[in-house]
Amino acid sequence: MILLVFSLVFYAWGEPKYIFLMIATAFVDYVFGLLIERFRGRWQSKLFLTLAAVITLSSLALFKYSSFFSENVNSLFSLNLPNLKLALPIGISFYTFQALTYVIDVYRGSVKVQPSFYKLLLYVSMFPQLIAGPIVRYSDVEEQIEERTVTLKNISAGVMRFSAGLLKKAIIANFAGQLTEKLIGGDLTGLSSAGAWIGIISYTLQIYFDFSGYSDMAIGLGHMFGFSFPENFNYPYYAVSVSDFWRRWHITLSSFFRDYLYIPLGGNRKNWALNMLIVWLLTGLWHGASWNFVLWGLYYFVFLMLEKMYIGKILVQGSVNTLGTPGIAAYTAATRIEGFANSFGDSGGNAVSVMVSQNLGAGNHDRVKKSLFWGLMLNWTVCVVISLFMFFGSDPALRLFLSSSDELALYYGNSYIRLISIFYIFCFTGSAYMGYFKGQGYMVIAFCGTTLHIIFRAICSAIMIGKMGLTAVALFSGLGWILCVTFLTVNFIRIAGQNSNIPSSHDPN
């Protein structure tokens, strides 16, 4: 009871008028949970689950998406629907999903119905993770809500974890944020290559340490009170693919959409592509009510589709596997090194995107092209270092993943990395261009450029790998980059020719 009162006071301190909305959400799912259990096995059970989901999500839709809906309907149909412009309650996206997991899991029979409203309200309102996650399922804390033991060991572990999170947020993330704002958040005219690179790294660190710091503090506070919350991050910047990244970043959100939306829709068994599209569009909307977030979700859907369809099935499984165990081992090791190298170019592209969008929003149109210029200079400078490292240091790098006895795999891997390093100037050039187009909102151009590279690489590699081995993959990957850069350059010239000062109100697509 004490923890419940403290959690309610904690929430009311920031959102006093919306605390009743959170209590009402918990009460709705409490009542429907009891009804589902009472009519278990009958058609009424599914009806009550549907009603619970509709009512629970309606509050989220009203406060988070009503303005977005009315603005777009008015614009599309020339109507005059009222814009409520409601303030978004703190943590509503998190506690709404948590309440849903309870009622869904009761329906599935994976958790027992909670007879006490106060205990369910404690689960929904638990202050450590209420504001910024992680998203805690009822099954994660079901037993701990009923009975938990607070020991000195748990408190000590919790204090250590909380302190680590506080260090991440208050020291590293805040300092990185200040450095980012100072270097790439203002006037970019006199920005040096070194300064731009430091700004890129700072921005990358800020995003990660800010969010993961909050998660660590929540997990640490949970330990102090006898709760064990799920981990939310697992070294995401070590990811070797887009899929791997999302298995490591905001894990509780990804797993929520997987278990409560993707799999019920059919998962990989039926209409998997459509299921992925729905999941990623809703993931984008969950992050924010605007078309930018919808495009963000669509962006990741496309890349995951391409990764799943082309790279996974056509290139790796269908082509590299024909080389046998040495070829597979060499390619796996080489792609880890390649992923590390590509991250530098991607970071440079992200920096260009930030700089372009900021200058475009501020009306500094002359600096938009300068942002691309400095991004290219930065990426080319870094590319020289990366290419030399890959060409001359491929063997010791490969030996981090392969044993010395894998002579054939080492031979394949060295040949692959040294050949592809020659083309890296085009890869890094393309990354800068991608940032430029994304910063201006030309998502279609960026998408088409990436698609050209991936499809060209996949098809040509599949055709020629039987004769050329991994050399085909490296060669056509490089030629695909050239094709991509050519496409992006043509579009850059076309757009610049149409209007040297592109207004911020243009329709990018």
C-alpha positions in Angstrom: 0.0 0.0 0.0 2.9 2.4 0.8 4.5 1.8 -2.6 1.1 2.4 -4.3 0.5 5.7 -2.5 4.1 6.8 -3.2 3.6 5.9 -6.9 0.3 7.9 -7.1 1.9 10.9 -5.4 4.9 10.7 -7.7 2.7 10.8 -10.8 0.4 13.5 -9.4 3.4 15.6 -8.7 3.9 16.0 -12.4 0.4 15.4 -13.8 -2.2 16.0 -11.0 -5.2 16.3 -13.3 -4.4 13.2 -15.3 -3.9 10.8 -12.4 -7.6 9.9 -12.5 -7.1 8.9 -16.2 -4.4 6.4 -15.2 -6.6 5.1 -12.3 -9.6 4.7 -14.7 -7.4 2.8 -17.2 -6.4 0.4 -14.5 -10.0 0.0 -13.2 -11.3 -0.8 -16.7 -8.8 -3.6 -17.3 -9.4 -4.8 -13.7 -13.1 -5.2 -14.3 -12.7 -6.8 -17.7 -10.1 -9.1 -16.4 -12.6 -10.4 -13.8 -15.3 -10.8 -16.5 -12.9 -12.6 -18.8 -12.1 -15.1 -16.1 -15.8 -15.5 -15.1 -16.8 -16.4 -18.7 -13.6 -18.2 -19.7 -14.1 -20.6 -22.6 -17.3 -18.8 -23.8 -17.8 -16.2 -26.5 -18.3 -13.5 -23.9 -14.7 -13.8 -22.9 -13.5 -12.7 -26.4 -16.0 -9.9 -26.4 -14.8 -8.6 -23.1 -11.2 -8.7 -24.3 -12.2 -6.7 -27.4 -14.0 -4.1 -25.3 -11.1 -3.8 -22.9 -8.6 -3.2 -25.7 -10.9 -0.7 -27.4 -11.6 1.3 -24.2 -8.0 1.2 -23.0 -6.6 2.3 -26.4 -9.3 5.0 -26.8 -7.7 7.2 -24.2 -4.3 6.9 -25.9 -5.9 7.7 -29.2 -7.8 10.7 -27.9 -4.9 12.4 -26.2 -2.1 11.4 -28.5 -3.7 11.2 -32.0 -6.9 13.3 -32.1 -5.1 16.5 -33.2 -3.1 14.6 -35.8 -6.4 13.0 -37.1 -8.4 16.2 -37.2 -5.7 18.2 -39.0 -5.2 15.6 -41.7 -9.0 15.0 -42.2 -9.6 18.7 -42.4 -6.8 19.2 -44.9 -7.8 16.2 -47.0 -11.6 16.7 -47.2 -11.7 20.5 -46.6 -13.7 20.0 -43.3 -13.5 22.0 -40.1 -13.3 19.3 -37.4 -12.3 20.8 -34.0 -8.7 20.4 -32.9 -8.8 19.6 -29.2 -5.1 20.2 -28.7 -5.0 18.1 -25.6 -1.9 18.0 -23.5 -0.3 14.5 -23.6 -0.4 12.8 -20.2 3.0 11.8 -18.9 3.7 8.1 -19.5 0.4 7.3 -21.1 2.1 5.3 -23.9 3.8 3.1 -21.3 1.0 2.5 -18.8 -1.6 1.9 -21.5 0.5 -0.9 -23.0 1.2 -2.4 -19.5 -2.5 -2.4 -18.7 -3.1 -4.2 -22.0 -0.6 -6.9 -21.4 -2.5 -7.8 -18.2 -5.9 -8.2 -19.7 -4.5 -10.0 -22.8 -2.5 -12.4 -20.7 -5.5 -13.1 -18.5 -7.5 -14.0 -21.6 -4.6 -16.3 -22.8 -4.5 -17.9 -19.4 -0.8 -17.2 -19.0 -1.4 -15.2 -15.8 -3.9 -15.5 -13.0 -6.6 -12.8 -12.7 -5.8 -10.3 -10.0 -8.7 -10.1 -7.5 -7.3 -7.0 -5.8 -7.8 -3.7 -7.6 -5.1 -2.0 -5.5 -2.5 -4.6 -6.5 -3.3 -4.2 -10.2 -3.2 -0.4 -9.8 0.2 -0.8 -8.2 1.4 -2.7 -11.3 0.0 0.0 -13.7 1.3 3.0 -11.7 4.6 1.7 -10.4 6.7 4.8 -10.3 10.2 3.5 -11.3 9.4 2.7 -14.9 6.1 4.7 -15.3 7.6 7.6 -17.2 10.1 6.2 -19.6 10.0 2.4 -19.4 11.0 -0.3 -19.7 7.5 -1.7 -20.6 6.9 -4.2 -17.8 4.4 -7.0 -18.5 2.2 -8.2 -15.7 3.7 -11.7 -16.0 7.1 -10.2 -15.2 6.0 -9.0 -11.8 3.0 -11.2 -11.0 4.6 -13.1 -8.2 6.5 -10.1 -6.9 3.3 -8.1 -6.5 1.8 -10.8 -4.3 4.9 -11.5 -2.3 8.4 -10.1 -2.5 11.4 -9.9 -0.2 13.6 -6.8 0.1 17.1 -7.8 1.1 20.2 -5.8 1.7 21.7 -7.5 -1.3 18.9 -6.4 -3.5 19.1 -2.8 -2.2 22.8 -2.8 -2.8 22.4 -4.1 -6.3 19.6 -1.6 -7.0 21.7 1.3 -5.7 24.6 0.3 -7.9 22.3 0.0 -11.0 20.6 3.3 -10.3 23.9 5.0 -9.8 25.1 3.7 -13.1 22.0 4.9 -14.8 22.3 8.3 -13.2 25.9 8.6 -14.3 24.8 7.7 -17.9 22.1 10.4 -17.9 23.4 13.2 -15.7 27.1 13.1 -16.7 27.6 11.3 -20.1 24.3 12.0 -21.9 24.0 15.6 -20.7 27.6 16.4 -21.5 27.3 14.7 -24.9 24.1 16.7 -25.5 25.8 20.0 -24.7 28.7 19.1 -26.9 26.4 18.1 -29.8 24.4 21.4 -29.5 27.6 23.4 -29.5 29.2 21.7 -32.4 26.4 20.8 -34.9 23.4 22.5 -33.3 24.1 26.1 -34.5 26.2 27.9 -37.0 28.1 25.3 -39.1 30.0 27.8 -41.3 33.3 27.4 -39.5 32.9 23.8 -38.4 36.0 21.7 -39.0 36.1 18.1 -40.0 37.3 17.1 -36.5 34.5 19.2 -34.9 31.9 17.6 -37.1 33.1 14.1 -36.3 33.1 14.8 -32.6 29.6 16.2 -32.9 28.4 13.0 -34.6 29.9 10.8 -31.9 28.5 13.0 -29.2 25.0 12.8 -30.7 25.2 9.0 -30.9 26.3 8.8 -27.3 23.6 11.2 -26.2 20.8 9.1 -27.6 22.0 5.9 -26.2 23.1 7.0 -22.7 20.0 9.1 -22.2 17.5 6.4 -22.8 19.5 3.5 -21.4 20.3 5.6 -18.3 16.6 6.0 -17.6 16.1 2.3 -18.0 19.0 1.5 -15.7 17.6 3.8 -13.0 14.2 2.2 -13.3 15.6 -1.3 -13.0 17.7 -0.2 -10.1 14.8 1.3 -8.2 12.8 -1.9 -8.9 15.5 -3.9 -7.2 15.4 -1.7 -4.2 11.7 -2.5 -3.8 12.0 -6.2 -4.5 11.0 -6.1 -8.2 12.9 -7.5 -11.1 12.2 -5.5 -14.3 13.3 -6.7 -17.8 16.4 -5.4 -19.5 15.7 -2.8 -22.2 19.1 -2.5 -23.9 21.8 -5.0 -24.9 24.7 -3.2 -26.4 22.7 -2.0 -29.5 25.7 -0.4 -31.2 27.3 -3.9 -31.5 24.5 -4.9 -33.8 25.5 -6.4 -37.1 22.2 -5.8 -38.9 19.0 -3.8 -38.6 17.2 -6.8 -37.2 19.9 -7.3 -34.7 19.8 -3.7 -33.7 16.1 -3.8 -32.9 16.6 -7.0 -30.8 19.0 -4.9 -28.7 17.4 -1.4 -28.6 14.2 -0.8 -26.5 13.8 -4.5 -26.2 10.6 -4.3 -24.2 8.8 -2.3 -26.9 10.0 -4.6 -29.7 9.0 -7.7 -27.8 5.6 -6.1 -27.0 4.8 -5.6 -30.7 6.1 -9.0 -31.5 4.1 -11.0 -28.9 0.9 -8.9 -28.8 0.6 -7.8 -32.5 2.9 -9.5 -35.0 2.4 -13.1 -33.8 -1.4 -12.8 -33.3 -1.7 -11.3 -36.8 0.0 -14.5 -38.1 3.7 -13.8 -37.6 5.8 -15.6 -40.1 3.1 -18.2 -40.9 0.7 -16.0 -42.9 1.0 -12.6 -44.6 4.3 -11.9 -42.8 5.1 -8.9 -45.0 1.8 -7.2 -44.3 2.1 -8.1 -40.6 5.5 -6.4 -40.5 4.1 -3.3 -42.3 1.4 -3.0 -39.7 3.8 -3.4 -36.8 6.3 -0.8 -38.1 3.6 1.8 -39.0 2.2 1.4 -35.5 5.7 1.5 -34.0 6.3 4.8 -35.8 2.9 6.2 -34.5 3.7 5.0 -31.0 6.8 7.2 -31.0 4.9 10.3 -32.1 1.7 11.6 -33.8 3.1 13.0 -37.1 3.8 11.9 -40.6 7.5 12.0 -39.9 7.1 9.1 -37.4 5.0 7.2 -39.9 7.7 7.6 -42.5 10.3 6.6 -39.8 8.3 3.4 -39.2 8.0 2.8 -43.0 11.7 3.4 -43.4 12.6 0.6 -41.0 10.0 -1.7 -42.5 11.6 -1.3 -45.9 15.1 -2.0 -44.6 14.0 -5.0 -42.6 12.1 -6.3 -45.7 15.2 -5.9 -47.9 17.4 -7.4 -45.3 15.0 -10.4 -44.8 14.2 -11.0 -48.5 17.4 -10.1 -50.4 20.3 -10.3 -48.1 19.1 -13.1 -45.9 17.5 -15.4 -48.5 19.0 -14.5 -51.8 22.5 -13.4 -50.9 23.5 -15.3 -47.8 21.3 -18.4 -47.8 21.0 -18.8 -51.5 24.5 -17.7 -52.7 27.1 -17.8 -50.0 25.9 -21.1 -48.7 27.0 -22.7 -52.0 30.6 -22.0 -51.0 30.4 -24.4 -48.1 31.5 -23.9 -44.5 34.7 -21.9 -45.3 32.8 -19.4 -47.4 30.0 -19.0 -44.9 32.5 -18.5 -42.0 34.5 -16.0 -44.1 31.5 -14.0 -45.1 30.1 -14.0 -41.5 33.4 -12.7 -40.1 33.9 -10.2 -42.9 30.4 -8.7 -42.5 31.1 -8.0 -38.9 34.2 -6.0 -39.9 32.2 -4.4 -42.7 29.4 -3.5 -40.3 31.9 -1.7 -38.0 33.4 0.2 -41.0 29.9 1.2 -42.3 28.9 2.6 -39.0 31.3 5.5 -39.5 29.8 6.4 -42.9 26.3 6.1 -41.5 27.2 8.4 -38.6 28.5 11.0 -41.0 25.2 10.7 -43.0 23.2 11.2 -39.9 25.2 14.3 -39.0 24.5 15.7 -42.5 20.8 15.0 -42.0 20.7 16.9 -38.7 22.7 19.8 -40.1 20.5 20.0 -43.3 17.2 19.8 -41.4 18.3 22.4 -38.8 19.5 24.9 -41.4 16.4 24.3 -43.6 14.1 24.9 -40.6 16.0 28.1 -39.7 15.7 29.4 -43.2 19.5 29.2 -43.8 19.2 27.8 -47.3 22.7 28.7 -48.3 24.1 26.5 -45.6 22.0 23.4 -46.7 24.4 22.7 -49.6 27.4 23.6 -47.4 26.2 20.9 -45.0 26.4 18.4 -47.7 29.9 19.7 -48.7 31.3 19.4 -45.2 29.6 16.0 -44.8 31.3 14.8 -47.9 34.6 16.2 -46.7 34.2 14.5 -43.4 33.1 11.1 -44.8 35.9 11.1 -47.4 38.5 11.9 -44.7 37.3 9.1 -42.5 36.9 6.8 -45.5 40.6 7.0 -46.3 41.5 5.8 -42.8 38.8 3.1 -42.8 39.8 1.8 -46.3 43.5 1.6 -45.4 42.6 -0.2 -42.2 40.5 -2.7 -44.1 43.0 -3.3 -46.9 46.1 -3.7 -44.8 44.6 -4.9 -41.5 42.0 -7.4 -42.8 44.0 -10.4 -41.7 44.4 -9.6 -38.0 40.9 -8.3 -37.9 39.5 -11.6 -39.3 41.6 -13.6 -36.8 39.4 -12.1 -34.1 36.5 -14.2 -35.5 38.3 -17.0 -37.2 40.9 -19.5 -35.9 44.3 -19.7 -37.5 43.5 -23.2 -38.8 40.7 -21.9 -41.0 43.1 -21.1 -43.8 40.6 -21.2 -46.6 38.1 -19.1 -44.7 40.9 -16.5 -44.0 41.8 -16.5 -47.7 38.2 -15.9 -48.7 37.7 -13.2 -46.0 40.9 -11.3 -46.9 40.0 -11.3 -50.6 36.5 -10.0 -49.8 37.5 -7.2 -47.4 40.5 -6.0 -49.5 38.4 -5.8 -52.7 35.4 -4.1 -51.1 37.6 -1.6 -49.3 38.6 -0.1 -52.8 34.9 0.9 -53.3 34.4 2.4 -49.9 34.7 5.9 -51.1 31.4 5.4 -53.0 29.8 3.9 -49.9 30.7 6.9 -47.7 29.7 9.3 -50.5 26.3 7.6 -50.7 25.9 7.9 -46.9 26.5 11.7 -47.1 24.0 12.0 -49.9 21.4 10.0 -48.0 21.7 12.3 -45.0 21.3 15.3 -47.3 18.1 13.9 -48.9 16.6 12.7 -45.6 17.3 16.1 -44.0 15.2 17.8 -46.6 12.5 15.2 -46.5 13.2 13.4 -49.8 12.7 10.0 -48.3 11.6 8.4 -51.7 14.9 9.4 -53.3 16.9 8.0 -50.3 14.8 4.8 -50.4 15.3 4.3 -54.2 19.0 4.8 -53.9 19.3 2.1 -51.2 17.0 -0.2 -53.1 19.1 0.0 -56.2 22.2 -1.0 -54.4 20.7 -3.9 -52.6 18.8 -5.4 -55.5 21.8 -5.0 -57.9 24.1 -6.6 -55.4 21.8 -9.5 -54.6 20.9 -10.4 -58.1 24.4 -10.1 -59.6 26.0 -11.9 -56.7 23.6 -14.8 -57.0 24.4 -15.1 -60.7 28.2 -14.9 -60.5 29.0 -16.4 -57.1 29.4 -19.8 -58.6 32.2 -18.6 -60.8 33.8 -15.9 -58.6 33.0 -16.9 -55.0 32.9 -14.2 -52.4 34.7 -11.9 -54.9 31.3 -11.6 -56.7 29.7 -10.3 -53.5 32.4 -7.7 -52.9 32.6 -6.6 -56.5 28.9 -6.2 -57.1 28.5 -4.5 -53.7 31.0 -1.9 -54.8 29.4 -1.5 -58.2 26.1 -1.2 -56.5 27.4 1.7 -54.5 28.6 3.4 -57.7 25.1 2.9 -59.2 23.5 4.3 -56.0 25.8 7.4 -55.9 25.2 8.0 -59.6 21.4 8.0 -59.0 21.7 10.3 -56.0 24.1 12.7 -57.8 21.7 13.0 -60.8 18.8 13.8 -58.4 20.9 16.3 -56.5 21.7 18.1 -59.7 18.1 18.0 -60.8 16.8 19.4 -57.6 19.5 22.1 -57.4 18.7 23.0 -60.9 15.0 23.4 -60.3 15.6 25.8 -57.3 18.9 26.7 -55.8 17.1 27.7 -52.6 14.6 25.0 -51.8 11.9 26.4 -49.6 11.0 24.6 -46.4 7.4 24.3 -47.5 8.1 22.1 -50.5 6.6 18.7 -51.1 9.6 16.5 -50.9 8.1 13.4 -52.4 
